[in-house]
Amino acid sequence: MFSRPSFQLAIGLLATGSSVAAGPCDIYASGNAPCVAAHSTTRALYSAYTGSLYQIQRGSDSTTTIIKPVSAGSVANAAAQDTFCASTTCVITIIYDQSGHGNHLTQAPPGGAATGPQANGYDNLASAIGAPVTLNGKKAYGVFISPGTGYRNDATSGVAKLDAAEGMYAVLDGTHYNDACCFDYGNAETSNTDTGNGHMEAIYFGNNTIWGTGSGSGPWVMADLENGLFSGYSAAENAADPTVTYRFLTAVVKGEPDHWAIRGANAASGSLSTYYSGVRPDVSGYNPMSKEGAILLGIGGDNSDGSQGTFYEGVLTSGYPSDATESSVQANIVAAKYAATSLTSGPAVTVGSSITFKATTPGYTTDYLAHNSTNIILEVVTSSSSTTLQQQATWTVVTGLGNSACVSFESKDTPGSYIRHFNFVLLINVNDGTKQFHEDATFCPQTALNGDGSSIRSWSYPTRYIRHFSEVGYIASNGGPETFDSTTSFNNDVSWVIGTGFS
């Protein structure tokens, strides 16, 4: 059974240059601010850790398995995940706490937010394949949070409460964000409701402008202290808190009585910068703080879950870490060599090509994905069909509007219009140039779930795939809450033979 490394072990690893270098939590322990929660789906955060990183569940039979590091202190065993999830879908059900405190993150329960899925049931779970990366050239997977997705633990051990000192960091994707509330990682209410000013202390990342902001147009690293996103002393603009869009971002928030700080850096190179360090906000409730000790990921304290972002690793500490300790942690993160990797697989879908999507579901193999004036539908199309129908079933592949690592599909007969999803329904709409449209119109092809052709995954909702259901197009998840998420014939319905477009 794993136990947390001792102070002496951490110092020894740092001093001797052992082949298994000290992890972030070894470094925090040596700085007298030990981790009380350590979460990562990409790697072990202690040099000696060999235990569970995360659990996944596959859609074919609801079986679960646990992903561990390849070896002590190393990267996650992505190959084990790929084998387990072959020819089906997988979601992340548990993100384990490596600290020994048992502060695991699971599916977030309903909360006090008034609207949306969070008002009626548990939040969604993240796709296990939505955020592939490499660490020192070895493949791993992060946690891709789409709106409606969130994780939480309301019964933690050792996490700071009231005005006790704590620190936290997270490695995030600095290009994946929105302005909704609230993409957080950190300390929150145990009731899943807004219990007042100062009842949270969490890292926030996004470009929400309702409360505080940084300089430029965002996104910014800020702190969610409840009833306010703070970039500094007040819920206003802090010009020293910059817009940051690093592909891999280190975000830091830490607090102690009447003092707190925000720091950030490129997680792939360089050192931490301090965006704010000073006294607590002067508004009632924030000094002293009333932290409650729950831990959340991807949502706000009242379970507001309209946000999006990507999480790779993060910790909460007991005690206020020194800047020097955090600098050593940042050096460790840089040494992990996070790098982007391919978001696609299977048969090539070439930018610039003219294509069709032919269904593979038995009984529908002469049907193609086409459009009418508004919707994406399934139509029987043959060489003798009208030119109008043939063109409605033909698409031009372009570089992904929302992520250049994937693709978008432009209508052949109405140039400037694209397949996009809205409320999970597939539509054909004119590109309005917005960030939302671009993300809704971006898809990542992969090897077909039924082995015949390609399955086309939504980039912004990677649990969801282009599917025909009752001859209408959707982005559907395998066993989700919507009628069109039915598991019946799912693999066939989301698998397409991509052919040459009709002339």
N, C-alpha and C positions, 0 to 999 in steps of 0.2 A: 504494500500500500504506500502511495506517495505521501511524503510529509514535506512541509516547506523547508527549503534550505536554511541552515543556520547562518547567523551573522558571519561566523568564521568561514564557513564554506563559501559564501558570497565573496568575502574579501580574498580568500585564497584563489578563487577562480579569476577574479579581476587581476590579482597580482602575478599569478604564475603563467597566465596566458594558456590555460588548459585548452585542449582541442574542443571541448564543449564550453564555449564562452558563457559568461554570466548572462542571464536573461534580464529583461526589464525589471521583473519582480525581485531578482537577486540584488539588482542595483538599488532599488528602493529600500530593501531591507538593510543594506549596508549604509544607507543614508538615514536610518532611523525613521522611516516612513513606510512600513511594510504594506504590501498589497492585502486588502481585505476582500477584493473581488478581482479576478483576472479572466477576461473573456477574449477568446480568439478562435476563429475557424481556420486560420492560416498557419499557426505555429504554436509551439510551446512557449510560454512566457517565463519559465524557470529552466535553468540548465539541466536539472535532474528530472523534469516532468515527463512521465510516460503515460499519463492517464488520459481520460476522455476529453476531447476537444468539443465535439458536437455530435448530436444524434440526427439522423435523417430517416424519413419515412417515404417509401416508394408507393406510387399510385396503383401499381398492378395488383398488389395483395395486401397493402397497408402494413407490411412488415417493416420493422425498424432495424437500424444497425448503428453502431457507434464508430466514429472516426477518431483515430488517435494519431499522435506523431509517428513518423516513420521510425524514429529512434529518440532516445532521451534528449530533450531540448531542441528538437528539430522541427521541420516543416510537417504539415498535416499529410496524411496518406491519401492524396487525391485519387490515386489509382484504385484504392479500395472502394471509394465512392463511385468512380466511373463504372467499375464492374457491377456493383450492387444496383446502380440505376440504369444499366443498359436496357434499351428498348422500353423504357417507361419514364415517368416523371418522378421527381423527388423534391421534398420540402425539408427545411431545417426545423426540427421540433424542439430541440433543447440546445442551448449554448452553455457548456459547462463552465463552472468557476474552477479555475486551477489553483486558487489560493488555499484550499483546504477548509474554507468557511461554509461551503455548500451553497453559495449564492448564485445558483444556476438561473438562467433566463429561459422562460417558457412563454407560450402564447399569451399575449396580454388580454386580461379580462375586460368586460365592459366598464365604462367609466362615466364621469359626469358630463362629458361633452354632449351637447344637446342634439346634434344631428349626425347623420352618416351611420356607417355600419357599426361604429364603436358604441352607439347608443342601444343597439339591439342584440349584440352578441360579441363573442371573442374576435379579436383582430385576426387578420390573415397571417399565414406563415410564409416565410421567404422561400423562393426557389433555391435549391441547392446548387444550381449551375449559373445563376444570374450574374455572378461577379468573379469570373476566373482571372487569376493573376499568376505570376511566378515570383518566388523568393529564391535568390541565388540560382536562378534557372530551373527551380523545381516548381511544378504546378501546384496550386492551391486554390481555394474558393473563399471569397468574402460573403458578406450578407447584404444582398441588394434589397433595400426597403422601398417598396412602392407605396403610394397612398393606400391606406387601409391595413397596412402591415405593421406589427409591433410586438415587442417582447418585454417581459416584466417579471420582477420578483418582489412581492409585498411583505415577505416574512424573512428578512435577511438577518445575518449575524455579523457583528463587528463593524457595520457601516456607521459613519458619523451621524449623530443626531444633535438636535438643537444647535448650539453654536460651536460644536466641537470642530477641530481642524481636520481638513482632508485635502487630498489632491486627486487629480484624475487626468488621464490623457486618452485620446482615441486616434487611431490612424483611419482616415476617411478618404473617399474619392472626392477631390475638390472640384470635379466637373459635374457631379451628379447632385442636384439640389433643386429646391423650388422655394416659393415664398409663403407656403402654407405653414401652419403650426402643427407640430413643431418637431423637427428632426433633432432629438436630444439623446445624449448618453450620460447617465449620472444618477444623482441622488434625488428622490422624489417622494411624493405622498404615498402612504400605505393604503389609502382609501380609494385611490383612482379618481379622486375629486379635487377640485381647487379648494384648498383649506386656508388660503391666504398668503399675503406677502411673506417672502422669506422661508417658505416651506419646501423649497427646492434649491438645489445647487447642481446644475448639470451643464455639460457642454452643449451648445446649440451651433448648428451650421446651416446657413441658408441666406436668403436675401429678403426676409420679411422686414417690412418697414413700419409696422404698426407701433412698435415701441422704440427701443434704441437701434442705432445703425452705426456702421463704420464709415470710412471714406469711400468715395466712388459708388458704383451701382451694386456692389456685392457680387458674390456671397461673402459673408463675414463669419469668423469665429466669435461667438458671443457666449454669454451665460444666461441660462434660463433660471431665474431666481423666483419664479412664479409671479404671475400678473405683470410680467415685464421681461423682455429680452434686453440684457444690459451689455453695452460695449465698454462701459467705464463707470464713472461715479454716478451718472444719472441716466435715465431712459431717454437719451438724446444722442446726437452724433458724437462719436469720438474719432477725431481726425487721425489719431494714431493707430486706429484699428483698421488695417488695410483690406481692400478687396483681395481675396486669395483664390486662385483657381489652379493650384498645383494638382497634377493628376493624382499624386499621393500626398496627403496633407496630415501633418501632426498637429493636433489641437489640444491645448492644455487649459484647464481651469483649476484653480486651487483657492481655498479660503480658510481663514482663521479669525478669531475675534477681532472685529473692526479692521480687517485687512483682507484683500483678495486680489487675484491677478488673472489675466488672460495672456496666453503665449501661443505662438504658432510657428510652423516651419514647413519647408518642403521635406516630406518624409523620405525622399530619395537622395537628397544632398543638402549640405549646409547645416546651420545651427539655428537654435530657437531664437526668436525675437520676442520681446515683451511688448504687448499691445496695450496693456493697462496693469498697473500695480499701485494700489492705494487703498483708501478707506472705503468702507461699505457705503452704499447709497444712503442718503439722508432721509428718504421716505420712510414713514412708519412701517415697521415689520422686518426691515432688512438688517437692523443692527440693534440688538443681537438677532441672529438667525434662528429659525425654528425648524431646522431640517428633520425629516421623519425617517430616513434610512431605507426607503424602498430603492430599487434600481430599475431603470427603464432603458429601452433602446428603440429609437425610431419614432417615438410618440411624445406628447406633452404630458404634464402631470395629471390632467383630468382625462387622459387618453384621447386627446385631440390627435387624429391620425391622418390628416390630409397631406403630410409631408413626405418627402422622398430623400434618399441618400444611400450611401454604401459604407458599411463598417467592416474593417478588417481585424482590428484588435484594440483593446483598451483595458484600463484598470481603474480601480478606486483604491486609495491608500488611507491608512490611519495615520494622522499627523500631516503637517504642512511640509511638503518636500522643498528642499533648497533648490535654487536655480542651478547649482552645480550638479546635484543629483539628476535633475531633469535633463541637463546637458549630456550627461552620460547615457541616459535612456534614449535621447535623440540620436546619439552616435550609434547605439545598438540598433535602432530602427533603420538608420541609413545603411548599416552593415548588413541588414537582412536583404537588401537589394530588391525591394518591391519593384515589379515591372509589369506593364500591361501585356496581355497575350490575346490570342484570337478569340473572338466571340462567336465564330461560325465553325461549322464542320459539314461533312458530307459533300455531295456533288457541288461543283462550283456554280455559283450564280454570279455571272460576270456583269460588272457595271458596263452599261452601254448596249447590252443585248436586249433583244425583243423576245418576250417569253409568254408562255401560257401556263396555267395551273390546272392540271387534269386530276380529278378525284381518283382515289384508289379504293374507296369503299365499294365492296361488292354491290352490284346493282346500280352504281353511279359512275362507272368507268368511261362513259361517253360524255360526262358532265364537266364543265369548266367553270372556274371562277370568273365571273363577268360583272358588269354593272348595269343598272338602269339609271334613271336621272339622279338618284340619291344613294341607293344602297348597293352593297356588294351581294350578289346572289349567285346561285348555281344554275347554269343553263346547259342544255344539250347543244353542243356545237359540232358540226361536221364540215367537211370540205365543201359541201353543197349549201351550207347555211348562208344567209345574206351577208354581204360585205359589212353591213352595219353591225350585225351580231358578232361576226368574227373580230372586228376591231374593238368591240366592247369587251371581248375576252382576251385582248392582247395588251401587254404591259411592258413598259420600258424600265429596265433596272437602272437606278441612279445611286450615287453615293448616299449613304444614310443621312437624312436631313438633320437628325438629332444626335447621331453618333456615326462618325465616318468609318468605324470598324464594321458596321452593318449596312443595310441597304434600304432604299425606299422604292416604291413601285408607282410609276407615273402612267396615267391613262394614255393609251395610244391614240384614241380618237378625240380626247379632250386634253391636250397638253397643258400642263400647269396644274392639273388636278391629280390627286394621289389617293391611294388606299390609306385610310386612317381609321383609328378606333375612337369611338365616343360612347361612354357608358357601356363599353365592351361590345358594342355593335359596330360592324365594319361599314364605313361610308366611303363615298367618293366626294372629295371636297377640294376646292381651290386652295392652294397654299397661301395662307394669309401672313406668312412670315414670322409668326409668333413662336416662341420657344415651346409652348404647349403643343401646337400643331406639329412642329418638327419632331418632337418626341413621340407623339401619337402615330406618326407616319413612318416610324423606323422599326425595322424587323430584322431578325438575325436567323438566317437559314441554318439548319443542322441536319444531321442524318435522320431520315424518317423514323418515327417511332415504330412503325410497322415494317421497317426495312425496305420499303419501296419508294425511292425518291427522297424527298426532303420534307421536313416539318419546319414551319415558319413561326418562330417565337417572337412575341412582342418584346422590343428592347425595354420599354418602360414598365411592363408587367411580365417579367420573365417566367412566371408560372402559367402564362396564357399563350395559346397558339392559335393561328388562323384555322378556323374550323367551319365546316358547313353543317348546319343543323336545320332540319325542315326547309332545306334549300335556301337558307339565308346565311350570310357570313358573319361570324363573331370572332372575338378572341376569347377562347374558352380555357378553363382550367380543368384538370382531371379530378372530378368529384367536388367541384366548388358549389357555391350556394345558388347559382342560377340554373334555370331549366336546361339551358344549352351547355352546362357543365357536366351533363350526364356522363357517367363512366361507360355506358353502353356504346360500343363501337368507337370509343374515343381515339385510340391509336390509328384506326383506319381513317376516321374523319379529319384528322389533323395531318395526314400524310398526302403529299401531292407529287405527281410526276411533272417536273418542270421541263417543258418542251419549247421548241422554236415558235415564235409568234405567227399567227395567221397573216398571210400577205394581203 
